[in-house]
Amino acid sequence: MRITLEELRDSNDLVIELLEIISLEGQHYMARLTLDRRELLLSDKQGVTSLFRSAWQLQVTLAAFRVRETQVVHPSAYHEMVGMEPAEIEPLRIRVQREKAQREKP
């Protein structure tokens, strides 16, 4: 599913549980947001995935929203790069930011 920046802005009390900054070929990044346990791609009004030139640019774009955790996700093409058959390899995940858990007062 997809969501636009405008739809995010129109949501009240929005909390992005997980912001995944997905690294793509050609020095582009896209945002996958987890909201209420749903994964959504940040897109424009025409349904085209929003691309960013850096992870920083993407974070600045979403800076006004509450984000509990941010990860940069980098899929690996190592097997293909060294001439091996493609294989399922979990992507490299780098935690960039995580909200501290708040302790409840008794």
C-alpha positions as CSV (number, residue, x, y, z in Angstrom):
1,M,0.0,0.0,0.0
2,R,1.0,3.6,-0.4
3,I,0.7,6.9,1.5
4,T,1.5,10.5,0.5
5,L,3.2,13.2,2.5
6,E,-0.1,15.1,2.4
7,E,-2.0,12.1,3.9
8,L,0.7,11.9,6.7
9,R,0.3,15.6,7.4
10,D,-3.5,15.2,7.6
11,S,-3.3,12.4,10.2
12,N,-3.8,13.3,13.8
13,D,-1.5,11.9,16.5
14,L,0.4,10.0,13.9
15,V,3.2,7.7,15.1
16,I,5.5,6.1,12.6
17,E,6.5,2.8,14.4
18,L,9.3,2.1,11.9
19,L,10.8,4.2,9.2
20,E,12.9,2.0,6.8
21,I,15.1,3.9,4.5
22,I,15.7,1.5,1.7
23,S,18.9,1.9,-0.3
24,L,18.4,1.5,-4.1
25,E,20.8,1.3,-7.0
26,G,21.8,4.7,-8.4
27,Q,22.2,6.4,-5.1
28,H,18.4,6.7,-4.4
29,Y,16.5,5.9,-1.3
30,M,12.8,5.2,-0.7
31,A,10.8,5.2,2.5
32,R,8.8,2.3,3.9
33,L,6.7,3.3,6.9
34,T,5.1,1.0,9.4
35,L,1.9,2.6,10.8
36,D,-0.5,0.6,12.9
37,R,1.3,-2.6,11.8
38,R,0.8,-1.7,8.1
39,E,3.7,-1.2,5.8
40,L,3.2,1.7,3.4
41,L,5.5,3.2,0.7
42,L,5.8,7.0,0.7
43,S,4.5,8.0,-2.8
44,D,3.3,11.0,-4.6
45,K,-0.4,11.7,-5.5
46,Q,-0.1,9.7,-8.7
47,G,1.1,6.6,-6.8
48,V,4.8,6.9,-7.9
49,T,7.2,6.0,-5.2
50,S,9.0,9.0,-3.7
51,L,12.8,8.8,-4.2
52,F,15.4,10.7,-2.3
53,R,19.0,11.5,-3.1
54,S,20.2,10.7,0.5
55,A,19.0,9.1,3.7
56,W,19.5,12.6,5.3
57,Q,17.1,14.2,2.8
58,L,14.5,11.6,3.6
59,Q,14.9,12.1,7.3
60,V,14.6,15.9,7.0
61,T,11.4,15.4,4.9
62,L,9.8,13.4,7.8
63,A,11.4,15.4,10.6
64,A,8.0,16.9,11.7
65,F,6.6,13.4,12.5
66,R,7.1,11.2,15.5
67,V,9.3,8.3,14.5
68,R,9.9,5.5,17.0
69,E,12.7,3.8,15.1
70,T,14.6,4.5,11.9
71,Q,16.7,1.9,10.0
72,V,18.7,2.1,6.8
73,V,18.1,-1.1,4.8
74,H,20.6,-2.2,2.3
75,P,19.8,-5.3,0.2
76,S,22.8,-7.4,-0.8
77,A,23.6,-8.5,-4.3
78,Y,26.9,-10.1,-3.1
79,H,26.3,-13.5,-4.7
80,E,25.6,-12.0,-8.1
81,M,28.6,-9.7,-7.8
82,V,31.0,-12.6,-7.4
83,G,29.5,-14.7,-10.1
84,M,27.4,-17.0,-7.9
85,E,23.8,-17.9,-8.3
86,P,21.4,-15.3,-6.8
87,A,20.4,-16.3,-3.2
88,E,18.0,-15.0,-0.6
89,I,20.2,-13.0,1.8
90,E,18.7,-10.9,4.5
91,P,19.4,-7.2,3.9
92,L,21.8,-5.3,6.0
93,R,19.9,-3.2,8.6
94,I,21.5,-0.3,10.4
95,R,19.6,1.3,13.2
96,V,19.9,5.1,12.8
97,Q,17.5,6.2,15.6
98,R,15.4,4.6,18.2
99,E,13.0,6.3,20.7
100,K,13.8,5.5,24.3
101,A,11.2,3.5,26.1
102,Q,9.4,5.6,28.6
103,R,8.8,4.2,32.0
104,E,5.4,4.5,33.4
105,K,5.1,6.1,36.8
106,P,3.4,4.0,39.5
